[in-house]
Amino acid sequence: MAQQTCLIFFTKLFRHLVRHWRSKSIPLVLFLSDGIACLPILEQAKKAVFIVEQDISNAGIVFNKEKCFRTFRNLVRFQGVEI
């Protein structure tokens, strides 16, 4: 029951953030605690990361620094699939 409540809270909280990011033309996908954004130009990607990190911080959410990476790659594994 607690896990279900947590997932509902997570979905409701991040739904507004994702809508906000997409309105700024940041193509972002979130699945539970994982997220990925795909942009064709490195400068666009850097700007998107800055905006997303700032918005998440302003929402009071803290990153797990050991688990998160902000490297820019042409190929990445996301939810078990290479993209």
Contacts in CASP RR format, 6 or more apart in sequence:
PFRMAT RR
TARGET T0000
AUTHOR 0000-0000-0000
METHOD contacts of the structure
MODEL  1
MAQQTCLIFFTKLFRHLVRHWRSKSIPLVLFLSDGIACLPILEQAKKAVF
IVEQDISNAGIVFNKEKCFRTFRNLVRFQGVEI
7 32 0 8 1.000
10 32 0 8 1.000
10 33 0 8 1.000
13 59 0 8 1.000
14 30 0 8 1.000
17 55 0 8 1.000
17 56 0 8 1.000
17 59 0 8 1.000
18 28 0 8 1.000
18 30 0 8 1.000
20 55 0 8 1.000
21 28 0 8 1.000
21 48 0 8 1.000
21 51 0 8 1.000
21 52 0 8 1.000
21 55 0 8 1.000
22 28 0 8 1.000
24 51 0 8 1.000
26 37 0 8 1.000
26 39 0 8 1.000
26 48 0 8 1.000
26 51 0 8 1.000
26 52 0 8 1.000
27 37 0 8 1.000
27 38 0 8 1.000
27 39 0 8 1.000
28 35 0 8 1.000
28 36 0 8 1.000
28 37 0 8 1.000
28 48 0 8 1.000
28 52 0 8 1.000
29 35 0 8 1.000
29 36 0 8 1.000
29 37 0 8 1.000
29 78 0 8 1.000
31 79 0 8 1.000
34 78 0 8 1.000
34 79 0 8 1.000
35 78 0 8 1.000
36 76 0 8 1.000
36 78 0 8 1.000
36 83 0 8 1.000
37 45 0 8 1.000
37 48 0 8 1.000
37 49 0 8 1.000
37 52 0 8 1.000
38 83 0 8 1.000
39 45 0 8 1.000
39 48 0 8 1.000
42 72 0 8 1.000
45 72 0 8 1.000
46 72 0 8 1.000
49 70 0 8 1.000
53 63 0 8 1.000
53 70 0 8 1.000
56 63 0 8 1.000
75 82 0 8 1.000
75 83 0 8 1.000
76 82 0 8 1.000
76 83 0 8 1.000
77 83 0 8 1.000
END
